[in-house]
Amino acid sequence: MPGVPERVERLIASLGRLEEPVVQAMRAVPRHDFVPELAMVPHDGSLRVIDRNTDSEAWWEAVYRDESIVTQLSDGALAITDLAGVDGVVELPAGADYTSSSSAPSTVAGLLNLLEAEPGHRVLEVGTGTGWTAALLAHLTGGSGQVISIEVDPAVAEQAAKHLASTGNDRVRLVVGDGARGHPEGEPYDRVHVTCGVRAVPYAWVRQARPGGVVVAPYVPGFGTGHELRLVVTPGGLAHGRFPGFASYMVMRSQRLPPGGVLSHTRDHRAGVTAVDPRTIGHAPAGADLAIAALTGLYSRNLIWDDAYRLWVFEPATPRAAAVTWRPGQAEFEVRQYGDRPVWDEVVAAYFQWVAWGEPDRGRFGMTVAPEGQRIWLDEPSRTIG
């Protein structure tokens, strides 16, 4: 069985270009110290249980692959031991969801690259999770008491505290609370590191950072893919930044869709057809996703079965939605619109607006966060699109 240093080096080599401080942090803070003995990994659309006590090698292989490891289900209401399966493969019951995890190492490293935390920096981390990124941040920043990590779930925070204590990481201060409010007792922060997806960036993070401070977060607007977001705080109390790449995270609890809010349409609908293949929009590049989200505020979901594809676009927690279905051999595609808002027409118009702009990629879009809210822009902050 390969030793820990070999596994760590193999993982680092698989992650592509990393800043040297991040490489050194990943060597100093091995991931396995922060993964529970019983957890789950994605497996062919389901989940596979990994158990260090019954199949040690499978557990080690999962820990040092570049993939996320699920550590909590349904905010702790559903235990891994409650799931029935065959050969360790389980399917979640209806309504269950992943609610905490050890994020994929490439995602962790990517955000740390963008954060550029240095020795002496004071860091606020939002979302402690297993404690691994808090320990990585402690290594990056050096001295005692530089990292404050806030976790909304007391049980998750308790487990993270055990991981940190067992590895001698007493330089992290753990706080149980709503990370959307930040932690004003520790401001000003040089860096704010967010490990949960947000649709709206809380202004508290900007207010609590010093001028020149950096906020890094996964931006998950709900339409299409998620995005890395890197903001720099200005002396005037604004933060400006761009979307350097892809990021996928579980959404912050206070910004989750309400129960039943994913697709709350009624059976009543208006039937029609469209010449626009729904895959054109459902498979569009990340720049198009950003533009459509900013221009419409709508969400999307893909559904694939047999030889058909369906794109849902919807306004959360309302009956306003549309389902557009592609089947092979069709010249036009079925549209079912629900509610009094023509959401499909708005999405199509937003997509072709993006085309008219020259199909800008993700890197040309940016965000400004102000006390009154956030706005998305193209190329420069003065060119607001939503």
Buried (B, 14 or more C-beta within 10 A) or exposed (E): EEEBEEBBBEBBEEBEEBBEBBBEBBEEBBBBBBBBEBBBBEBEEEBBBBBBEEBEEBBBBBBBBBBBBBBBBBBEEBEBEEBEEEEBBBEBEEEBEBBBBBBBBBBBBBBBBBBBBEEEBBBBBBBBBBBBBBBBBBBBBEEEEBBBBBBBBEEBBEBBBEBBEEBEBEBBBBBBEBBBBBBEEBBBBBBBBBBBBBBBBBBBBBBBBEEEBBBBBBBBBBBBBBBBBBBBBBEEEBBBBBBBBBBBBBBBBBBBBEEEBBBBBEEEBEEBEBEBBBBEBBEBBBBBBBBBBBBBBBBBBEEEEEEEBBBBBBBBEBBBBBBBBBEEEEEEBBBBBBBEBBBBBBBBEBBEBBEEBEEBEBEBBBBBBBEEEBBBBBEEBEEEBB
